[in-house]
Amino acid sequence: MFTRVSVCVLHFLLFSFQDPTAHPYHFQDDPYLSPRTSSEFRLYSLSQESGRSAAKFFVNSNPKFFTTDFAEPHIPCLMPETVSLLLEETSEEALKERISLRKVTAAVDMYDQLLQTGTAVSMETTHELLDLICLYCDRDPVQEGGQQEVRRRKGRFRRASDQLRFTWKENCNAERIFNLLPERDTQCYSALIRGMVKHGAYAKAFSVYTDMLNNRVTADVHIFNALMAAAPDLRDKYNERWDLITELLNQMRQQKVQPNLLTFNGVLKALRRCGFLAKTQALYTLNEMKAMGIAPSLASFDHVLAVFSKTGKRGVRFQYTETSPAQSLCLDNKDLDLGYKVQSLVEQGENWRLLGDSYQQSVYYGRFFNLLCMMEHIDVVLKWYRRLIPSLYYPNPQGLKDLLQALDTDSRLDMLPTIWKDIRSLGHDNKSDLVEELLTLMARDRHSPEVQEAFAACALDVKSAFGADRGRPSLEWSSSSLSHITCLLLRANKTPQAWEMLQLFKSKNRVPDEGLLDDFLSACSGAVSPDKAVELVQLSAAFGLPATPRLAKRTLAEFNV
């Protein structure tokens, strides 16, 4: 059995020895399902999650087939969930069982039976019952994978109405049980007020809060947090909304209730709906948090970022903020230092979870990588490139073009063959603009023989990508791509392969440029190949090139024909 020490060691190993070039761990069982793009990542992830949900549904629907527990120690998630009631007698233990299984209707019925039989229910159990009823708005929760859940998810994006599908009803079971209580403490009021706010009964929540004050019951921080969230919906004007929030904060001070992070986040979230007051009061709220020793969270600066984005002031710097919009600001302002600060925040603990789904992660890392390619030295860019791809980021063609431009800026074109291998592995070898950019950079200048040899090998590999039928759109030959590959082969003294490329011009109805034909003639002169030189002149004449007479004159001068 694992001990605390062994678990700590495993946790340390997990975060200390990670292969940045490996795919995410949940794809490593089947190499065929290693994604190459963000869309494939999403498709494979959803497929795995669908299969996991289907297996879980089957296990829970047929628990009699899964009674043997082989795991040592016991792993509860691998066994069927206990969803059937075992206690049928009228007792507080039966009530607790129904509460733990989230059987709202059954729990209310059992509570009523206990009251009818004169059985006293402990205040602790009553608190749990009120919490359950208020959380699910006096209805049984929809089981995961149920028909209603599937219907809600299918066919459209989630909207705000999905989150408030159930509204608070007058004199529901929560209110009835609350009114039947001989004594109502802070936790009872807290459950009722939070349930009303969660399910849209804002005015009624404040009414219950007023009743609580009249009964001389002190509120807790959870009550104030809920009322903060309801304040913007209770007032129409911006000034009135802020006045109500200020009044609640003053009441917290009078009742000596210590605010927490959720309190300030509630204030900042409410300020997003306070118009012109938001900009000033948001910064005051952050200063108050600092004075109280409460560190802002990502949600805190998400709200602040939304406030300043609405007012058009996009130059505000934050130490913590929502990740994707933050990197957008860094990229827009070309602020590399701030981009590194945002990335360091993502790397802290499990903050990476706040990046969102696979698409949002791709957007974030794409912006960060674009900023690096634009502002950072190429050696640092390549370090981040190996660190992010493919374990965290699947670059799109534009991201790879940014990398090619960075290599060109810092004169590191010798890395182009390596980048081409990554382009192929990522499935972008059928993007014509990306391949053209790569070939243009390789063919633009002459390099050392070693580099030219590597470029020629790369050019032959690029050639194999044209016309390849792999179940997706293939590349079409253009005059520039044919010229670049032919030029690279000539520079590496691969004349036979270059001559094969020259024949493709004719078969693909493309016209070579004059400079390429001059290079070919020079290669023929160096190899003393008069027959190839004559054939080259004939090919030029077939294309009707104006340089044909000059090529013929040069051929007669350099060869004995």
DOTI-787861 format. One record per residue: residue in one letter; x, y, z of N, C-alpha, C in turn. Coordinates in steps of 0.2 Angstrom, whole numbers, plus 5000, padded with zeros to 4 digits. Example, Ala and Ser with C-alpha at 12.3 -4.5 7.8 and 13.67 -1.06 7.14 Angstrom:
A506649725039506249785039506649845039;S506449895035506849955036506450005039;
% end
This chain:
M500449945000500050005000500450065000;F500250114996500650184996500650215003;T501150245005501250285011501250355008;R501250405013501250475012501950495008;V502450465011503150475008503150455001;S502950395000503050364993502550404988;V502050434990501550474986501950534984;C502250564989502650624989503250614984;V503550564984504150544979503850544972;L503250504971502950504965502750564962;H502550614966502350674964502950714962;F503450714966504050744964504350724957;L504350654956504550624950504150654944;L503550654945503050674940503250744937;F503450794942503550864939504250874938;S504750824940505450834939505750804932;F505450754930505650714924505150704919;Q505050764916504550754910504850764904;D504650734899504950734892504550784888;P504850844887504450894883504250874876;T504650824873504550804866503950754866;A503750724871503250674871502550704871;H502150664868501450684868501150674875;P500550714876500250704883500150634885;Y500150624891500250554894499650514892;H499050544891498450494890498450474882;F498850494878498950474871499450424870;Q499850404875500450364874500350294874;D499750274876499550204876499550174869;D499250214864499150204857499550254853;P500150234850500450284846500050304840;Y499650264838499250284832498750344833;L498550354840498150404842498550464844;S499150474842499550534844499350594840;P499050644843498850694839499350744836;R499250774830499750814827499450884827;T498850894827498550964827498150974833;S497951034835497451044840496751014839;S496551014833495950984831495950904832;E496450874830496550804832496550794839;F496950834843496950834850496250834853;R495850884851495150884854494750824852;L494850804846494450744843494650684847;Y495250664848495450604852495350614859;S495350674862495250684869494450664870;L494050694866493350684867493150614866;S493450584861493350504860493550464866;Q494150484869494250444875493750454881;E493650524881493150534887492450504886;S492250504879491650474878491650394879;G492150364878492250294879492250284887;R492650324891492650324898491950334901;S491550384898490850394901490450334899;A490550304893490150244891490250184896;A490950174897491150124902490850134909;K490850194911490650204918489850194918;F489550214913488750204913488650134913;F488950094909488850024909488949994916;V489550014919489649984926489150004931;N488950064931488450084936487750054934;S487650044928486950014926486949934927;N487549904928487549834929488049814934;P487949834941488349824946488449754948;K487949714946488049644948488649604944;F488849634939489349604935490049624937;F490049674942490749704944490749704952;T490749644954490749644962491449624965;T491849594960492549574963493049634962;D493349654968493849704968494549674969;F494849684963495549664962496049714965;A495849774965496349824966496649824973;E497249834974497549844981498049894981;P497849954985497249964989496649974985;H496149984988495449984985495450054981;I495150054975495150114971494350124969;P494050164973493350174972493050194965;C493450234962493150254955493150194950;L493450134952493450074947492850034949;M492550044954491950004956491250034955;P490750004954490050034953489950084959;E489650134957489350184962488750154965;T488750174972488150154976487650204974;V487150184971486550234969485850214972;S485850154974485250124977485250134984;L484650144987484550154994484550084998;L484850085003484950015007484550025013;L484450085016484050085022483350105021;E482850065023482150085021481750105027;E482050095033481650115039481750185040;T481250215044481250285045481650305051;S482250335049482750345054483250405051;E483550435056484050485054484550465049;E484750395051485350365047485050365039;A484450345038484150335032484150405028;L483950455032483950525029484650545027;K485150525031485850545029486050505023;E485850445022486050405016485750435010;R485150465011484750495005485150565003;I485350595008485750655007486350645004;S486750595006487450575003487350554996;L486750524994486650494987486350554983;R486250614986485950664982485250654980;K484850614984484150594982483750654986;V483550704982483250764985482550744987;T482150724983481450704984481450654990;A481850604989481750554994482050575001;A482450625001482750655008482150695011;V481850735007481250775009480750735012;D480550675008480050635011480250595017;M480850575018481050545024481050595030;Y481250665029481250715034480550725036;D480050725032479350735034479150675038;Q479350615036479150555040479350555047;L480050585048480350585054479950635058;L479750695055479350745059478650715061;Q478350675057477650645058477750595064;T478250565064478350515070478650545076;G478750605076479050645082479750635083;T480150605078480850595079481250665078;A481650685082482050745082482650735077;V482750775073483250775068483850825070;S484450805071484950845073485050905068;M485350955071485451015068485951005062;E486450965063486950955058486650915052;T486150865053485850835047485350885044;T485050925048484650975045485051025040;H485651045043486051085038486151055032;E486350995032486550955026485950955021;L485350935024484750935020484551005017;L484651055020484451125017485051135012;D485651125013486151135008485951095002;L485751035002485550984997485051014993;I484451034996483851064993484051124990;C484351174993484551234990484951234984;L485451184984485951174979485551154973;Y485151104973484751084967484051104966;C483951164970483251194969482651154969;D482751114975482151064977481951014971;R482550994967482350944962482950894962;D482850834960483350784960483850804954;P484450804955484950824950484950774944;V485150794939485150754933485750714933;Q485650654932486250604933486750614927;E487350604928487850614923487750564917;G487650594911487550554905486850534904;G486350574908485650564907485450594901;Q484750574899484550604893484450674893;Q484250704898484250784898484850814897;E485350784900486050814900486350814893;V486150754889486350744883486050794878;R485350804879484950854875485250924876;R485450944882485651004883486351024880;R486750974880487450984877487450974869;K486950944866487050924859486750984855;G487051004850486851044845486951124846;R487151144852487351214853487751224859;F488051284859488451304865488051314871;R488451314877488051324883487951394883;R487351414886487151484887487051494894;A486951564896486751574903486151544905;S485651534901485051504903485151434905;D485651394902485751324904485951324912;Q486351374914486551374921485951394926;L485451424924484851444928484251404925;R484351344924483751314921483151304925;F483351304932482851294937482851364941;T482251394942482151454946481851434952;W481951474957481751464964480951474964;K480651424967479851434968479651454974;E479151494974478851514981478651454985;N478751464992478551414997478751344995;C479451334992479651274991479851234997;N480051174996480251135002480751165006;A481251195003481751225007481451285012;E481051325009480751375013480251345019;R479951285017479451255021479851225027;I480351195026480751165031481151215035;F481351265032481651325036481151355041;N480551365039480051395043479851345048;L479951285047479751235053480251225058;L480851255057481351245062481251285068;P481251255074481151295080481651345081;E482351335079482851375080483251385073;R483351445071483651455064484351485066;D484851455064485551485065485851515059;T486451535059486751565053486851515048;Q486951455049487051405043486451395040;C485851395043485151385040485051445035;Y485151505038485051565034485551565028;S486151545029486651545024486451495018;A486151435020485951385014485451415010;L484951445014484351475010484551535006;I484951585008485051635005485551624998;R486051574999486451554994486051514988;G485551474991485151444986484651494982;M484451544985484051594982484451634977;V485051654979485451684974485651644968;K485851584969486051534964485451524959;H484851524961484351514957483851574955;G484151634956483851694953483351724957;A483251704963482751744968483151794972;Y483451844968483851894972483551934977;A482951964975482552004980482351964986;K482151904985481951864991482551854995;A483151844992483751834996483851885001;F483851954998483952005003483352015008;S482751995006482251995011482351945017;V482651885015482851835020483351865025;Y483851905021484451935025484151985030;T483652025028483452075032483052045038;D482651985037482351945042482851915047;M483451895044483951875049484251925053;L484351985051484552045055484052055060;N483452055058482952075063482852025069;N483051965067483051905073483751905076;R484151955075484851965078485251905077;V485251875071485751825069486251855065;T486951835067487451865063487651825057;A487751865051487851835045488551805045;D488751755040489351735039489651765032;V490251745031490551775025490251745019;H489951685019489651655013488951685011;I488651715016488051755015488251815011;F488751855014488951915011489151905004;N489551845003489751834996489151824991;A488651784993488051774989487751844988;L487651884993487351944992487751994987;M488351994987488752024983488652004975;A488551944974488451924967487751944965;A487251954970486551964968486452044967;A486952084970486852154970486752184963;P487152174958487052204951486352184948;D486052134950485352114948484852144951;L484952174957484452204961484352284960;R484852314957484852384955484952394948;D484652454945484752464938485352514937;K485452564941485852614940486552594942;Y487052614939487752604941487952624948;N487752684950487852714956487452674962;E486852654960486452614965486752544966;R487052514961487352454962487952454967;W488352504965488952514969488852534977;D488352574977488052594984487852534988;L487552484985487252424988487852384990;I488352374986488952334987489352374993;T489452434993489752474999489352465005;E488752465005488352455011488452385014;L488452335009488652265012489352255015;L489752295012490452295015490452325022;N490152375022490052415029489752365034;Q489252335032488952285037489352225039;M489752205034490252155036490752185041;R490952245041491352275046491052275053;Q490352305052490052305058489952245062;Q489752185058489652125061490352085062;K490852115061491552085062491652025058;V491352025052491451965047492051975043;Q492551935043493151945040493051925032;P493151965027493151945020493651905018;N493551865013494051815010494051835003;L494451785000494651804992493951804988;L493451754990492851754986492451824987;T492551854993492151914994492451964989;F493051974989493352024984493252004977;N493251944975493151924968492451944967;G491951934971491251954970491152024969;V491552064973491552134972491852154965;L492352124963492652134956492252114951;K491852054952491452034946490852084946;A490552104951490052154951490252214948;L490852234949491052304946491052294938;R491152234935491052234928490452254925;R489952264930489252284928489152354931;C489652384933489552454936489752514931;G489852494925490052554920490652594922;F490552664922491052704923491452704929;L491052674934491352674941491852614942;A491852564937492252504938493052514938;K493252564933493952574933494252594939;T494052644942494352674948494252624954;Q493652594955493452554961493852484961;A493952464955494352404954495052404957;L495352464955496052464958496052474966;Y495552514968495452524975495352454979;T494952414975494852344978495452304979;L495852304973496452274973496952294979;N496952364980497352394985497152364992;E496452364993496152334999496352265001;M496352224995496552154996497252154998;K497752194995498452194997498452215005;A498052265007498152285014497952235019;M497452195017497252135021497652075020;G498152075016498552015015498251955011;I497751975007497451925003497651924996;A498051874994498351874987497751864982;P497751904976497351904971497451834967;S496851814965496851744961496851764953;L496851714949496751724942496051754941;A495551734944494851764943494851834945;S495251854950495251924952495451974946;F496051954943496251994938495951974931;D495551924931495151914925494651974925;H494351984931493852034931494152104930;V494752114933495052184932495252194924;L495452134921495652144914495052154910;A494452124912493852144908493652214909;V493752244915493552314916493952354912;F494652344912495052394908494952384901;S494852324899494752314891494152344889;K493652354893493052384891493152464890;T493552484894493652564894494252574889;G494552524886495052544881495752554883;K495852544890496452554893496852484893;R497252474888497552404887498252404889;G498552454892499252464893499352444901;V498752424904498852414912499252344913;R499752344917500152284918499852254924;F499852184924499652144930500152094931;Q500252074937500652014939500251954938;Y499651954939499251894938498651914934;T498451874929497851884925497651824921;E497051824918496851774914497351764909;T497451704907498051684903498051704896;S497551684892497451704885497451774884;P496951814887496951884886497551914888;A497851894893498551924895499051914890;Q499151854887499651854882499451894875;S498751904874498551944869498852014870;L498752044876499052104878499752114877;C500152054879500852054879501052054871;L500752024867500852024860500752084857;D500152114859499952184856500452234857;N500652234864501152284866501852264865;K501952204862502652174861503052184868;D502752154873503052164880503252094882;L503952074880504152004882504251994889;D504452044893504552034900503852014903;L503352044901502652034904502451964902;G502651944895502451884893502751824897;Y503351834899503751784903503351784910;K503151834913502851834919502151794919;V501851804914501151764913501351694912;Q501851674908502051604908502251574914;S502651614918502851584925502251574929;L501751614928501151604932500751544930;V500751524924500451464921500851404924;E501451414925501851354927501851344934;Q501551384938501451374945500951324947;G501151274951500651224953500251194947;E499551204948499151174943498751234940;N499051294939498751344936498651334928;W499051284926498951264919498251244917;R497851224922497151204921496751264919;L496951324921496551374919496651404912;L497051364908497051384901496451374898;G496051324900495451304897495551244892;D495151234888495151174883495651174879;S495751124874496251114870496351174865;Y495751204863495751264858496051324862;Q495851334868496051394871496851384873;Q497051324875497751314876498151324870;S497851304864498251324858498251394856;V497751434858497751504857498251534861;Y498251514868498751544872499451534870;Y499651464869500351454867500551484860;G500051484856500151514849500351594850;R500051624855500251694856500851704859;F501051664864501651664868502251644863;F502151594859502651574854502751634849;N502251664846502251714842502651774845;L502551794851502951844854503651824855;L503851764856504551744857504851744850;C504551724845504851724838504951804836;M504551844838504651914837505151954840;M505251934847505651974851506251944854;E506251874854506751844858507351814853;H507951804856508451774852508351704850;I508551684844508351624841508551564846;D509151564849509251504853508751494859;V508551554862507951544867507351524863;V507151544857506551524854506551454853;L507151424851507251354850507151314856;K507451344861507351304868506651304870;W506251354869505551354870505151304865;Y505351304859505051264854505151194856;R505651174858505751104860505351084867;R505351134871504951124877504251124876;L503951164872503251164871502951114866;I503351094861503051054855503350984856;P502950934855502150934855501850924861;S502150924867501850904873501350954875;L501451014874500951064876500651104870;Y500951104864500751154859500751114852;Y500251124848500251094842500251154837;P500851184835500851244831500451234824;N500051294823499751294816500251324811;P500051324804500551344799500851414801;Q500451464803500651524805501151524810;G501151484815501651484820502251454818;L502251404813502851384810503151434805;K502751474802503051524798503351584802;D503151594808503451644813504151614815;L504151544816504851514817505351524812;L505051514805505551514800505751584799;Q505351634800505551704800506051724805;A505951694811506451704817507151674815;L507151614812507751584810508151624804;D507751654800508051694795508351764798;T507951794803508251854806508851844809;D508951784813509551774816510051724813;S509951724806510451684802510551614804;R510051574806510051504808509751464803;L509851474796509451434791509651364791;D510251354794510451284795510051234798;M509551264802509051224806508451204802;L508451234796507851224792507651144790;P508151104789507951034788507651004794;T507851024800507650994806506851014807;I506751084805506051104806505651074801;W505851054795505451024790505250954793;K505650914796505450854799504850864804;D504950914808504350934812503750954808;I503850984803503251004799502850944796;R503250894794502950834792502650794797;S502950794803502650754809502050784811;L501950854811501350884813500850894808;G500950864802500450854797500350924793;H500850964793500751024789501151024783;D501350974780501750964774501350974768;N500650984769500250994763500051064763;K500351114767500151184767500651214762;S500351234756500851264751501151324753;D500851374756501251434758501751424763;L501651374767502251354772502851324769;V502651274764503151244760503551294756;E503151334753503551384748503951434752;E503751444758504151494763504851454764;L504751384766505351344768505851344762;L505551324756506051324750506351384748;T505951444749506251504747506851524751;L506751514758507351524762507951484761;M507851414759508451374758508751394751;A508351414746508651424740508851504739;R508751544744508951614743509651624742;D510051594747510751614747511151544747;R511851554745512251504745512551494752;H512751424754512951414760513551364760;S513851344765514351294765514151234762;P514651194760514451124757514051084761;E514251084768513851044772513151064773;V513051124773512351154774511951134767;Q512351144761512051134755511851064754;E512251014757512050944756511450934760;A511350964766510750954770510150984767;F510251034764509751074760509451024755;A509950994751509750954745509350894748;A509550864753509250804756508550824758;C508450884761507850904763507350924757;A507650954752507350964746507050904742;L507450844743507150784740506550754744;D506650764751506050744755505450794754;V505550854753504950904751504650874744;K505050854740504850834733504350774734;S504550734739504050674740503350694743;A503350754745502650774748502250804743;F502450814737502050834731501750774728;G501050784727500750724724500650664728;A500850664734500750614739499950604741;D499650544740498950534741498950504748;R498750544753498750514760498050534763;G497550534759496850544761496750614763;R497150664761497050734762497350774756;P497150834756497350874750498150874749;S498350864743499150864742499350934739;L499950934739500250994736500250994728;E500251054725500251064718500951094716;W501251074711501851104709501751174706;S502151214708502251284706502851294703;S502951354698503551364695504151384701;S503951414706504451434711504651374715;S504151324717504351264720504851224716;L504651214710505151174705505851204705;S505851274704506451304703506851304710;H506551314715506951304722507251244723;I506851184722507151124723507651104718;T507551124712508151114707508751144708;C508651214710509251254712509651224718;L509251194723509651164729509951104727;L509651064722510051004720510651014716;L510651074712511251084708511751114713;R511651154718512151174722512451124726;A512151064727512451004731512750954726;N512750974719513050934714512650874713;K512050874714511650814712511250834706;T511650824700511450844694510950794691;P511050734692510450684689509750704692;Q509750714699509150724702508850794700;A509350844699509150904696508850904689;W509150854685508850854678508150824678;E508050774683507350744684506850804685;M507050844690506650904691506550944685;L507050954681506950994675506450964670;Q506350904670505850874666505150884669;L505150894675504450904678504150974676;F504651024674504351084672503951074665;K504151024661503851014655503150974656;S503250924660502650884662502050924666;K502250964670501851004674501651074671;N501851084665501751144661501951204665;R502551204668502851264671503451284668;V503551354668504151384665504651394670;P505351374668505851384673506151454671;D506451484677506751554675507351554672;E507651604670508251604666508851594670;G508851614676509351604681509451534682;L508951494683509051424684509351384678;L509151414672509451374666510251394666;D510351454668511151474668511451434673;D511151414678511551374683511551304681;F511051284677511151214674511651214669;L511751264665512251264660512951264663;S513051294669513651294672513851234675;A513251194677513351124680513551084674;C513251084668513451044662514151064660;S514451124661515051144659515551114664;G515451114670515851084675515951004674;A515350974672515350904672515550884665;V515650934660515850914653515350874650;S514750894650514150864647513850904641;P514150894635513850934630513150914628;D513050854628512350824626511850854631;K511950864637511450894642511350964640;A511950994639511951074637511451084631;V511551044626511151044620510451034621;E510250984625509650964627509351024631;L509751054635509451114639509251174635;V509651184629509551244625508851224621;Q508751154619508151134616507551144620;L507651134627507151134632506951214632;S507451254632507251324633506951354627;A507151324621506751344615506051324615;A505951264618505251234618504851274622;F505151304628504751354632504651424629;G505051434624504951504620505351554625;L505851544628506151584633506551634629;P506551704630506951754627507751734628;A507951694633508651684634508951624630;T508551594625508751544621509351554617;P509351614613509951634609510551634613;R510451674619511051684623511351614626;L510851564628511051504630511451464625;A511151464618511451434613512151454611;K512251524611512851554610513351534615;R513151534622513651504627513851434626;T513351394624513451324623513951314618;L513951344612514351344607515051364609;A515151414613515751444616516151394621;E515751354625516051314630516051244628;F515751224623515751154621515951144614;N516151084613516351064606515751024603;V515251064600514651034597514651054590;
% end
